[in-house]
Amino acid sequence: QVQLVESGGGLVQAGESLRLSCAASGRTFSGHLLGWFRQAPGKEREFVAGLSRNGGSTMYTDSVKGRFTISRDNAKNTVYLQMNSLKPEDTAVYYCAAAQTFGSPLSVRTRASEYDSWGQGTQVTVSS
């Protein structure tokens, strides 16, 4: 497992942008595929974006396609979530997650149960 710490959350108005960062420590970061999830009050945690081990494949939930971008910098052991054109419905606690894998370097996972390391979460609030 790796230890993950998110940052970059905050309060913004609709239409503005935020960039979340997630710094990893511990085991080799490059051997992990990565994901961002979010959980709004009273709702289940949902998949937002995923990135393969080699950075060559990404997946997004439909509601964020074209607005959010996930990326990684293995040299800095950091994964990012660039969020543009934010909407009030994006309000949630955002979590980064990592999963060590020895499978295809292009695989992406969308289920929370498939990840074995989690950050503590960062609050994103979008006002209308």
C-alpha positions as CSV (number, residue, x, y, z in Angstrom):
1,Q,0.0,0.0,0.0
2,V,0.9,3.6,-0.4
3,Q,0.0,6.5,1.8
4,L,-2.1,9.2,0.1
5,V,-2.7,12.8,1.1
6,E,-5.1,15.0,-0.9
7,S,-5.0,18.8,-1.1
8,G,-6.5,21.6,-3.2
9,G,-10.1,21.5,-2.2
10,G,-12.1,24.6,-1.3
11,L,-15.1,26.8,-2.0
12,V,-15.6,28.1,-5.5
13,Q,-18.4,29.5,-7.6
14,A,-20.1,27.7,-10.4
15,G,-18.0,27.9,-13.6
16,E,-14.7,28.2,-11.8
17,S,-11.9,25.7,-11.6
18,L,-9.9,23.8,-9.0
19,R,-7.0,21.4,-9.2
20,L,-6.8,18.6,-6.6
21,S,-3.5,17.0,-5.8
22,C,-2.8,13.7,-4.1
23,A,0.7,13.1,-2.9
24,A,1.8,9.5,-2.4
25,S,4.5,8.0,-0.2
26,G,5.5,4.5,0.6
27,R,5.7,1.8,-2.0
28,T,6.6,2.5,-5.6
29,F,4.0,4.9,-7.0
30,S,4.6,4.0,-10.6
31,G,3.4,0.5,-10.0
32,H,-0.1,1.7,-9.1
33,L,-3.1,2.6,-11.1
34,L,-5.0,5.6,-9.7
35,G,-8.4,7.0,-9.3
36,W,-10.5,9.8,-7.9
37,F,-13.8,9.2,-6.2
38,R,-16.3,11.5,-4.5
39,Q,-19.0,11.3,-1.9
40,A,-21.7,13.8,-1.5
41,P,-23.8,14.0,1.7
42,G,-26.3,11.2,1.9
43,K,-24.9,9.5,-1.2
44,E,-22.7,6.6,-1.9
45,R,-19.1,7.1,-2.9
46,E,-18.9,7.3,-6.7
47,F,-16.1,6.9,-9.3
48,V,-15.0,10.1,-10.9
49,A,-11.9,9.4,-12.9
50,G,-9.3,6.7,-13.3
51,L,-5.8,6.5,-14.8
52,S,-3.8,3.5,-15.8
53,R,-0.4,2.6,-14.4
54,N,1.4,3.9,-17.5
55,G,-0.8,7.0,-17.9
56,G,-1.9,5.8,-21.3
57,S,-5.6,5.1,-20.4
58,T,-8.2,7.2,-18.7
59,M,-11.8,6.8,-17.8
60,Y,-14.4,9.3,-16.5
61,T,-17.9,9.2,-15.2
62,D,-20.2,10.7,-17.7
63,S,-21.1,13.8,-15.7
64,V,-17.5,15.0,-15.7
65,K,-16.4,14.1,-19.2
66,G,-15.0,17.2,-21.0
67,R,-14.6,19.1,-17.7
68,F,-12.3,17.0,-15.5
69,T,-8.8,15.7,-16.3
70,I,-6.8,13.2,-14.3
71,S,-3.1,13.0,-14.7
72,R,0.0,11.8,-12.9
73,D,3.6,12.8,-12.3
74,N,5.5,9.8,-11.2
75,A,8.6,11.8,-10.6
76,K,6.7,13.8,-7.9
77,N,4.6,10.8,-6.8
78,T,1.5,12.9,-7.3
79,V,-1.8,12.4,-9.1
80,Y,-3.9,15.4,-10.1
81,L,-7.6,16.1,-10.9
82,Q,-8.1,19.3,-12.9
83,M,-11.7,20.3,-12.5
84,N,-13.0,23.0,-14.9
85,S,-16.5,24.5,-15.3
86,L,-17.5,23.3,-11.9
87,K,-21.2,22.8,-11.0
88,P,-23.0,22.8,-7.7
89,E,-23.6,19.1,-8.2
90,D,-19.9,18.5,-8.1
91,T,-19.9,19.4,-4.4
92,A,-18.6,16.5,-2.4
93,V,-15.6,15.1,-0.5
94,Y,-13.1,14.0,-3.1
95,Y,-10.8,11.0,-2.4
96,C,-7.8,9.7,-4.3
97,A,-7.1,6.0,-4.4
98,A,-4.4,3.7,-5.6
99,A,-4.2,0.1,-6.5
100,Q,-1.1,-1.9,-7.0
101,T,-1.3,-4.1,-10.1
102,F,0.9,-6.4,-12.1
103,G,-1.5,-6.7,-14.9
104,S,-1.9,-4.6,-18.1
105,P,-0.3,-1.2,-17.7
106,L,-3.3,0.1,-19.6
107,S,-6.0,-1.1,-17.2
108,V,-8.2,1.3,-15.4
109,R,-10.5,0.4,-12.4
110,T,-13.8,2.0,-11.6
111,R,-15.0,0.2,-8.5
112,A,-13.9,1.4,-5.1
113,S,-13.5,-2.2,-3.9
114,E,-10.7,-2.6,-6.4
115,Y,-8.5,0.0,-4.7
116,D,-6.3,-0.8,-1.7
117,S,-5.1,2.6,-0.7
118,W,-7.1,5.7,0.1
119,G,-6.5,9.3,1.1
120,Q,-8.4,11.1,3.8
121,G,-10.4,13.2,1.4
122,T,-10.7,16.9,0.5
123,Q,-13.9,19.0,0.5
124,V,-15.0,20.7,-2.7
125,T,-17.9,23.0,-2.5
126,V,-19.4,24.7,-5.5
127,S,-21.8,27.5,-4.9
128,S,-24.4,28.6,-7.5
